[in-house]
């Protein structure tokens, strides 16, 4: 199978890496941050845990449910059964969309970063590595860092 490089180890990049590995491809990811997750990340401050990007994972499809509850299961998974409330532009609080609130929603006691860390297990991820420049050649893609040093060659490239 082919070698595939993925730029970005957020939720989409991690999911794509697993789907491609499952099909037998060699996969490498480059992530500019020091941890996986992208917008699905967690911070801790003054004894509190909070997700400052995405706040929960939406269910609604059998594939999502299987991934969350089986393949990437972690013991501190929380099923959010109550409605999610929202702030409008004026700062007023109201109940969110009833249809979306009826769908399954999950988070983790330790924050959404838990899922990203679990998904990152077993993947070849180069953290703290910013891909600054890419070039296409007949044999595939060449990736370069901020100093112009070549990072990798890949037959195929996915930017998430």
The 8 nearest C-alpha neighbors of each residue, nearest first, counted from 0:
[[1, 24, 23, 2, 25, 22, 3, 20],
 [2, 0, 24, 154, 3, 25, 155, 153],
 [1, 3, 25, 154, 153, 26, 24, 155],
 [2, 4, 155, 26, 153, 156, 154, 25],
 [3, 5, 27, 156, 28, 26, 153, 157],
 [4, 6, 28, 157, 158, 156, 7, 27],
 [5, 7, 158, 29, 28, 159, 157, 30],
 [6, 8, 30, 159, 12, 9, 29, 5],
 [9, 7, 12, 35, 30, 13, 36, 28],
 [8, 10, 37, 36, 12, 11, 7, 35],
 [9, 11, 13, 12, 36, 14, 8, 115],
 [12, 10, 14, 13, 9, 15, 159, 8],
 [11, 13, 8, 15, 9, 14, 7, 10],
 [12, 14, 16, 10, 15, 8, 11, 9],
 [15, 13, 11, 17, 16, 12, 10, 18],
 [14, 16, 18, 12, 17, 13, 11, 19],
 [17, 15, 13, 19, 14, 18, 20, 12],
 [16, 18, 20, 14, 19, 15, 21, 13],
 [19, 17, 15, 21, 16, 20, 14, 22],
 [18, 20, 22, 16, 21, 17, 24, 15],
 [21, 19, 23, 24, 17, 22, 18, 16],
 [20, 22, 18, 19, 23, 17, 24, 16],
 [23, 21, 19, 20, 24, 18, 0, 17],
 [24, 22, 20, 21, 0, 19, 25, 1],
 [25, 23, 20, 0, 1, 19, 22, 2],
 [26, 24, 2, 3, 1, 20, 23, 27],
 [25, 27, 3, 4, 2, 24, 16, 20],
 [28, 26, 4, 123, 124, 5, 3, 29],
 [29, 27, 124, 5, 4, 6, 125, 123],
 [30, 28, 125, 6, 7, 124, 128, 126],
 [29, 31, 126, 7, 8, 32, 128, 125],
 [30, 32, 129, 127, 128, 126, 29, 33],
 [33, 31, 127, 30, 34, 126, 128, 35],
 [32, 34, 127, 126, 31, 35, 30, 128],
 [35, 33, 32, 126, 36, 30, 116, 8],
 [36, 34, 8, 115, 9, 37, 116, 119],
 [35, 37, 9, 115, 39, 40, 10, 112],
 [36, 38, 9, 39, 35, 40, 8, 10],
 [39, 37, 52, 40, 53, 36, 9, 51],
 [40, 38, 36, 53, 37, 52, 111, 112],
 [41, 39, 112, 38, 36, 111, 50, 37],
 [40, 42, 50, 112, 110, 49, 111, 51],
 [41, 43, 49, 48, 50, 44, 40, 51],
 [44, 42, 48, 47, 49, 46, 41, 45],
 [45, 43, 47, 46, 48, 42, 49, 41],
 [44, 46, 47, 43, 48, 42, 49, 41],
 [45, 47, 44, 43, 48, 49, 42, 109],
 [48, 46, 44, 43, 45, 49, 42, 109],
 [47, 49, 43, 42, 110, 44, 109, 46],
 [50, 48, 42, 41, 51, 43, 47, 110],
 [49, 51, 41, 54, 52, 40, 110, 42],
 [50, 52, 49, 41, 53, 40, 54, 42],
 [53, 51, 38, 39, 50, 54, 40, 41],
 [52, 54, 39, 55, 38, 50, 51, 40],
 [55, 53, 50, 52, 51, 111, 56, 106],
 [56, 54, 106, 105, 53, 104, 57, 111],
 [57, 55, 105, 104, 106, 58, 54, 53],
 [58, 56, 104, 103, 55, 59, 105, 102],
 [59, 57, 103, 104, 60, 63, 64, 102],
 [58, 60, 102, 103, 57, 61, 63, 64],
 [59, 61, 63, 62, 58, 64, 65, 57],
 [60, 62, 64, 63, 65, 59, 58, 66],
 [61, 63, 65, 60, 64, 66, 67, 59],
 [64, 62, 66, 60, 65, 61, 58, 67],
 [63, 65, 61, 67, 62, 66, 68, 58],
 [66, 64, 62, 68, 69, 63, 67, 61],
 [65, 67, 70, 63, 64, 69, 71, 68],
 [68, 66, 64, 71, 72, 65, 69, 63],
 [67, 69, 72, 65, 66, 64, 70, 71],
 [70, 68, 72, 65, 66, 71, 67, 64],
 [69, 71, 66, 72, 67, 65, 68, 118],
 [72, 70, 67, 66, 69, 117, 118, 73],
 [71, 73, 69, 68, 67, 70, 74, 66],
 [74, 72, 75, 76, 71, 114, 117, 113],
 [75, 73, 76, 72, 107, 77, 108, 68],
 [74, 76, 107, 108, 73, 77, 109, 106],
 [77, 75, 107, 74, 73, 106, 108, 78],
 [78, 76, 106, 107, 105, 79, 75, 108],
 [77, 79, 105, 80, 104, 76, 106, 103],
 [80, 78, 104, 105, 81, 77, 106, 103],
 [79, 81, 78, 82, 104, 103, 100, 101],
 [80, 82, 79, 83, 100, 101, 78, 104],
 [83, 81, 100, 84, 80, 94, 95, 101],
 [82, 84, 95, 100, 94, 81, 85, 96],
 [83, 85, 94, 95, 93, 82, 92, 86],
 [86, 84, 93, 95, 92, 94, 87, 83],
 [87, 85, 92, 90, 91, 93, 88, 84],
 [86, 88, 90, 89, 91, 85, 92, 93],
 [87, 89, 90, 86, 91, 92, 85, 93],
 [90, 88, 87, 91, 86, 92, 85, 93],
 [91, 89, 87, 86, 88, 92, 85, 93],
 [92, 90, 86, 87, 89, 93, 88, 85],
 [91, 93, 86, 85, 90, 87, 84, 94],
 [94, 92, 85, 84, 95, 86, 91, 87],
 [95, 93, 84, 85, 83, 96, 82, 92],
 [96, 94, 84, 85, 83, 97, 93, 100],
 [95, 97, 99, 98, 100, 94, 83, 84],
 [98, 96, 100, 99, 101, 95, 94, 82],
 [99, 97, 101, 100, 96, 102, 95, 82],
 [100, 98, 101, 96, 102, 97, 95, 103],
 [99, 101, 97, 82, 98, 102, 96, 83],
 [100, 102, 98, 99, 97, 103, 82, 80],
 [103, 101, 99, 100, 59, 58, 104, 98],
 [102, 104, 58, 57, 59, 101, 105, 79],
 [105, 103, 57, 79, 56, 58, 78, 55],
 [106, 104, 78, 56, 55, 77, 79, 57],
 [105, 107, 55, 77, 111, 76, 56, 110],
 [108, 106, 76, 110, 109, 77, 75, 111],
 [107, 109, 75, 110, 76, 77, 106, 48],
 [108, 110, 107, 113, 48, 111, 75, 112],
 [111, 109, 107, 41, 112, 108, 113, 50],
 [112, 110, 113, 39, 114, 40, 106, 107],
 [111, 113, 40, 115, 41, 114, 110, 36],
 [114, 112, 111, 116, 115, 110, 117, 109],
 [115, 113, 117, 112, 116, 111, 118, 71],
 [116, 114, 36, 118, 112, 117, 113, 35],
 [117, 115, 119, 113, 118, 114, 112, 35],
 [116, 118, 114, 115, 119, 120, 71, 113],
 [119, 117, 115, 116, 120, 114, 13, 71],
 [120, 118, 116, 117, 122, 115, 121, 13],
 [121, 119, 118, 117, 122, 116, 123, 115],
 [120, 122, 119, 123, 118, 124, 117, 17],
 [121, 123, 119, 120, 124, 27, 16, 26],
 [122, 124, 27, 28, 125, 121, 26, 119],
 [125, 123, 28, 29, 122, 27, 126, 30],
 [126, 124, 29, 30, 28, 128, 123, 127],
 [125, 127, 30, 33, 128, 32, 31, 124],
 [128, 126, 31, 32, 33, 30, 129, 125],
 [127, 129, 31, 126, 30, 29, 125, 130],
 [128, 130, 31, 131, 144, 30, 127, 145],
 [131, 129, 144, 143, 132, 128, 142, 145],
 [130, 132, 144, 145, 129, 143, 133, 142],
 [131, 133, 143, 130, 142, 144, 134, 145],
 [134, 132, 142, 141, 143, 140, 135, 131],
 [135, 133, 141, 140, 136, 142, 132, 143],
 [134, 136, 140, 139, 141, 133, 137, 138],
 [137, 135, 139, 138, 140, 134, 141, 154],
 [136, 138, 139, 135, 140, 154, 134, 141],
 [139, 137, 136, 154, 140, 135, 153, 152],
 [140, 138, 154, 136, 137, 153, 135, 155],
 [139, 141, 135, 153, 152, 134, 136, 154],
 [140, 142, 152, 134, 133, 151, 135, 153],
 [143, 141, 133, 151, 150, 149, 132, 152],
 [142, 144, 149, 132, 150, 148, 147, 130],
 [143, 145, 130, 131, 147, 146, 148, 129],
 [146, 144, 131, 147, 143, 129, 130, 148],
 [145, 147, 144, 148, 143, 131, 149, 132],
 [148, 146, 144, 143, 145, 149, 132, 131],
 [149, 147, 143, 144, 146, 150, 145, 142],
 [148, 150, 143, 142, 151, 147, 144, 141],
 [151, 149, 143, 142, 148, 144, 152, 141],
 [150, 152, 142, 149, 141, 153, 143, 140],
 [151, 153, 141, 140, 142, 154, 139, 150],
 [154, 152, 140, 155, 2, 3, 139, 4],
 [153, 155, 139, 2, 3, 140, 1, 138],
 [154, 156, 3, 153, 139, 4, 2, 140],
 [157, 155, 4, 3, 5, 158, 153, 140],
 [156, 158, 5, 4, 6, 159, 155, 3],
 [157, 159, 6, 5, 156, 7, 12, 4],
 [158, 7, 12, 6, 11, 157, 5, 9]]
